[in-house]
Amino acid sequence: MMNENVKFFQGNETCAEAALYAGLDFFAGYPITPSSEIAEHLSHRLPQIGGKFLQMEDEIASICAIIGASLTGHKVMTATSGPGFSLMQEALGYAIMTEIPCVIVNVQRGGPSTGLPTHASQGDVCQTQWGTHGDHAIIALTASNHQDVFAMTVDAFNLAETYRTPVILLFDEVVGHMRERLILPKKGEVPLVKRLRTSVEGGVDYHPYLPREDGRLPMSDFGGVHRYNVTGLFHDMWGFPSDNPRIVQDLLHQLVDKINNNVHQIARLKEYYLEDATTILISYGSSARSALHVVENHRLRGDRLGLLELQTLWPFPYGLIREKCVNAKYIVVVEMNMGQILREVKMAVDQPEKVFLANRIDGVFITPMDIRNLLGLIQGKGV
Amino acid sequence: MPIKDYIRERYFPHLWCSGCGHGIVLGSFLRAIQQLGLSKNEIVMVSGIGCSSRITGYVDFHTLHTLHGRALAFATGVKMGLPELNIIVPMGDGDALAIGGNHFIHTARRNIDITAIVMNNRIYGMTGGQFSPLSGYGIKATTAPYFNIDHDFDVVELATAAGASFVARTTTYHEKQLTNIITKAIQHVGFSVVEVLTQCPTYFGRKNDIGSAVDMMKLYKEKTTPRGSKAKKENPDLIERGIFVQKEMPEYCNEYNKIIEKAMKGH
């Protein structure tokens, strides 16, 4: 008998189901290709568990609505693609500043502008880090297959609660629309992080923005016994606006340090044949599928190729990359943009001149042949 | 409960200019809450950005000071997240009808149970006196140094056309009516819009040679009339005050519960 936990799912459906597994009970969104199936799936599934699905008037309203709902104690998510993600940037900064947990999915299409709605691209990597204004840190995860889409989606909710911050799931059109096998984890199989709520009782002064010794900020739901102010302005420990230089500096450090000082806890990566590799491919998302194909083929011929698949894109794990690549003669970054992760890898390693780019930017999925051609060139073997 | 128990005293004095009408709106709003006898824990005030939006800092409720124009979108999330809460959204001209215009009409269309108080001073005060979509033709502002060629919205007509189920208008001169209208707006189940004409002597008054705050309030007395009055028939230029729309319509959170009920039963 077939195991009922084995599914043949689309990537977007997988993300939606994983979000439900993680405890999602509030979603607001605006339809946009290639992410719309997430909204469609959740409009069907959420009311079945008593959750809420809202189709808002635009992407700005969608992200604002989930931030509001998160304050009432819900686990929340929205999903979009490039143009919608651009519209969300201001409110993304608001969620960072107010430290409200939420998950934002960007199933990438080609850009800039309306770009290539149903084609493959990974062009929003840098926007994810620096799209919203002002100094800040961000967490962004990605995945190359559905089992990992599931795992990273659950992780995104866990990290959002742990660090009280928005987490971006940066998928791409290929992963979003592809169908493949998925084994649904059983209930309780994957650990979930519950919201940390304050133990301070009603009538006692609660400081919503005073971090505990471990850096975490226990929350109090709107409608509960603690009434406090939430603002996108710099604010003191009560959440009231302040331009006191000490308060401004301390808050900015809190927002950035809570993430950047925990790079190792947040970093997720997969290693294939790295032990003796002299040429290391670094890739992520659907591009990593082609990269892995190349590595496995070359290994059959005895070539010492390895693959480092990034699942956490931000904060970028510079230290780990340097460590893993220390013995490599060549490093090839495989991605579908003009070198957005390439820049970070060059910054991470000791010899940036040994880092090369294998990419495609024409909306066509990068193939193993594209990567092999570049390998031939840099190894002096021609195409 | 005395009025002073509804405010966060430690954050006073407030930042509004002397003569500003916003304090009168705040006073009326608090008296309305007092009359309704609502518990402070069941009220959430959500605002955007601007002079009016700073109200949220001063009141001892759950308060959410958000982004310019987006207050109603945040408020929709809070309300859908916990429908038992009373949601109040104080808004300025820009928040409600410029950058936030789209959220305004869509919130009205959904008829979600939120009370929007549109504090119409016909100017952008916080940024220094630029014209707004409620300034009106011929008005002077720091970005209309000659005269304004933009026509203004009629908030009442717009809210009515967009589907709001409670729509009213009054002024800061008519404080008792204002308290009464806000009380009814909060009690109303559905999207309520209360437009309050409120004076900005610092920018609108000065730029347009209207005089002091008192002069501006006197104009509210002279240039407005109760809805459907004889005076309006004789002088169509008068602005009507009162409740324009008050009807029972399906409320969004209640409607969503029907979806949940259907989904849980299976189709």
Interface residues (C-beta under 8 A of the other chain):
Chain A: F26 A28 H44 P47 Q48 G50 K52 L54 M56 E57 D58 I60 A61 S62 C64 A65 I66 I67 G68 A69 S70 L71 T72 G73 H74 V76 E90 A91 Y94 D221 F222 G223 G224 V225 R227 Y228 N229 V230 T231 G232 L233 F240 P241
Chain B: Y11 K40 N41 E42 V44 V46 T56 G57 D60 F61 H62 T63 L64 H65 T66 L67 R70 A73 F74 A75 T76 G77 V78 K79 M80 G81 L82 E84 L85 N102 H103 H106 Y256 I259 I260 K262 A263 M264
